[in-house]
Amino acid sequence: MNRAMIAGAVLVLSTITAGAQETKEWKWSGQLGSGRTVYLHNVNGEVRFEQGPGTTVAVRAEKRWRRGTPEEVRIEARQSGDGNGDIVICALRGARATCDERGYHGNNSRRGWNNRDDVSVFFVVTIPAGAKVDASTVNGGLIIDGTTGDIKATTVNGRVDARSLGGGVAATTVNGSITVRTSAGTVEGLDYKTVNGSITLELPANTDATLDLSTVNGRISTDFPITLDGAINPRRVHAKIGAGGPTIRASTVNGSIRLRKL
């Protein structure tokens, strides 16, 4: 990758003390080419994406802490190509930590986030219409609101809440709920997984899809008339909605699955 733009040095715009909590703000912006992807990898903190006008990706990040070593957490943004390639945004802890399109890695230090160090980074990212999103965090929610490109959202401890106006959505968490609303006319290979949480999918009334839904401790409900493939099972559904089509997979262990009609 030709990393034409690198913001390795944190740009601190303000420091605020609010009670016992302190914050520092960081900003970055760059142009994104058509059909490109914005990758964001965080460890501790919520991530929010919104769609904006033009071709600019605008990032606002805020470090928040009450105790710990915020100076060990650095925020980077870089772009491939000649200023219009994919963009990678990361919150990194420790000198050995690195990240790229594939994710966060390379930190061999054992001094990561812990109970005595509560430094978190809250991201708000504005992206152009049609931009793809591939976002991950460990401790924090992922909120993606009103975008039109494909979305991939992954967290461990947090909810995923995505509202797409055009693209497909894939979402995974372990401890948290998943809520997805898509007004896309077609669905393509959608996959939703959680362990401890519910899954709510809101789809257009004219959706044609094949369903593969499962829960262990919960219920499955749908607003759509469905054509079952196999026996009736309240916790496992293989079925079609409409004329059938690409498969929508949703699975949870402790939670319910709901399909709602827009």
N, C-alpha and C positions, 0 to 999 in steps of 0.2 A: 504494500500500500504506500502510495506517495502521500505522506501526511503533510499536506500543504498548509494546513492551519492547525496550530497547537496552542492551547491556552493552559500550559502547565503551571504557570505562576498564578496563584489565586488572586483575583482582583477583589479586594475588600472595599466595599462601598460604605458600609456603616456597621457600627457596633452598638447594640442596644441592650440595656439591662432592664428586664421586666421582672421585678421581684427577684427570685433567685436564678431565673433563667437568663442566659445571654445568647445573643444571636449575631451572626455575621453574614452579610449578603454578598453574592457573587453573580456576575452576569456575563453572558456571551451571546453572540449572534453570528449567523452565517447564512449564505444562500444555498438552497437545496434544489438540485436538478429534478426534472420530472421522473417519476417512478422510483425515486431513491428511498432509502430507509434511514430512519433515525433510531439508533441503538442507545439505550440508556441502562446502565447497571449501577445499582445502589446496594447498600448493605443494611443500613439502619435509617428508615425514614420513608415517608409517603412520596409517591410520584404521581403527578397529574399532567395529562396532555390535553391541549385544547387546539382547535383549528382556528387559524387566523388568515388574514388577507395576504396576497402577494406570494413571494417565493422565499420569505425569510423564516428561518428557525430561530426563535428567541428563547433563551434559557435564563431562568432566574432560580438560583439555588440559595438556600438559607441554612447555615449551620445552626444547630440549637443544642445547648448543653446546660446542665447545672453542675456537673462535676466531670472530671476527665481531662484529656489533653487534646483540645480541638486543633492545635497546630499540627498534629500528626495526621489529620484528615485533609487531603487535598482533592480538589475538584478539577477535572480536566475535560476539555472538548477538543476534538480534532476531526479533520475532514479529509477524505481521500480525493484524488483527482485534482483538477485545476480550479477548485473552489466551488464545484457543484456536485461532488460525489456524496457517498454515504457519510453520515455524521455519527461519531461515537462519543457519548457523554458518560463520565464515570465519577463516582465518589470513591476514593481510594484511601486505605489506611496503611501507613508504613511505607518505607522506601522501596521495598521489594514488590509491592502490590502493582499489578498491571491489569489492563483489560483491553479487549478488542471486540469485534463483532460476535465472537463466540461466547463471551462472558467475562467474568471476574476471576482472576487467578494469579498465581505467582507470589502470593504472600506467605512466606514460610515462618513469619513471626508468630509466636503464640500470644502476642499481646493485643489481640483483636478486641472488638467490642465485648464488654462484659458488664457485670452488675455494678462495678465501681467506676465505669466509664460510660456515660449515657449520651455521648455525642451522636447526633443524628443529622441527616441532611434531607431537607424538604425541597423537592423540585417542582417547578411549574414550567412546562415547555409548550410554546406555541408553534404549530407546524403549518405548512401550506396544505391546501386541498390536494388530495391524492397521495400525500406522503404516507409511507408505510411506517409502522411502529413496532419495535421489538424491545420491550421493557421488562426489567426484572429488579426485584429487591428481595431482601430476606425478612426483615422485620418492618412491615409497613404495608399500607394498602396501595393499590394501583387504580387510579381513576382516569378514564379516557373518555372525553366528552365531545361528541359532535364531529368526529373525524370521518373522512371518506375513504381512506386507504385501509389496507389489511392491517390487523392488529394481532400481535402475540404478546400476552401478558403473563408473567410468572412471578409468584411470591411464595413465601413459606408461611409466615405468620401475618396474615392480613387479608382483607377482602379484595376482590376484583370487581370493579363496577365500570362497564364499558357501554357506551352508546355510539353506535356506528351509523352514519348516514349513507354508507355506500359499500364499504369493504367487509370482508369476512373477519370473524373474531375467534381466536383460540385462547383459552385461559386456563391456568393451573394454579392451585394453591394447596396448602396442607391444612392449615387451621384458619378457616375463613369461608365466607360465603362468596358465591359468584352470581352476579346479575349482569345479563347481557341483553341489550336491545339493539336489534339491527333492522334497518328498513331496506336493506339490499334486496333486489328482486330475486336473486339466486343465492344459495348457500353452497359452499364448496369445502368438503372435508373438515367440518368444524368439530372441535374436541374440547371438552370441559371436564376437569377433574378436581375434586377436593376430597379430603378425608373427613374433616370435622366441619361441616357447613352445608348449607342448602345451595341449590342451583336453580336460578330462575332465568328462563329464556323467553324473551318477548320477540315474536316473529311476525312478519306481514301475513295477512289473512290468506293471501294467494301462494304461500310457500309450498313448494313440492320438495319433499325430502324423505329419506329413510331414517328411522329412529333406532338408536341402540342406547337404551337408558337403563341404569341399574343403581340400586341403593341396597344397603344391608339393613340399616335401622332408620326407616323413613317411608314416605309414600311417594308415588308418582301420580301426577294429575296433569290433565291437558285440556285446553279450550278447543283444540282441534278435533274434528272427527278423524279417527284413525282406522286403518285396516291392519289387524293383527297378523303377524306371521308366527304361528304356533299357539300354544295354550295361553290362557289368561294367567298372568302372574303379577300380583300387585307391586312387586319389587324388581321386576325385570321385564322390560318391554322391547320387543322387536316388532316394528310396525312401519307403516307408510302414512304420511300425511299428503293429501292431494294425490298427484300421480306418482309419487315416489321420486327418487333422484339421489343426489349426493347424500352421504351419511352424516347425520348429526349424532355425535357420541357424547354422552354425559354420564359421569359416575361419581358416586359419593358413598362413604361408609356410614357416617352419622349425620343424616340430613335428608330432606325431601327434594324432589325434582319437580319443577312446575314449568309447563309450556303455556305461555299466554299469547293470545292473539291481539295484534295491534289494530 
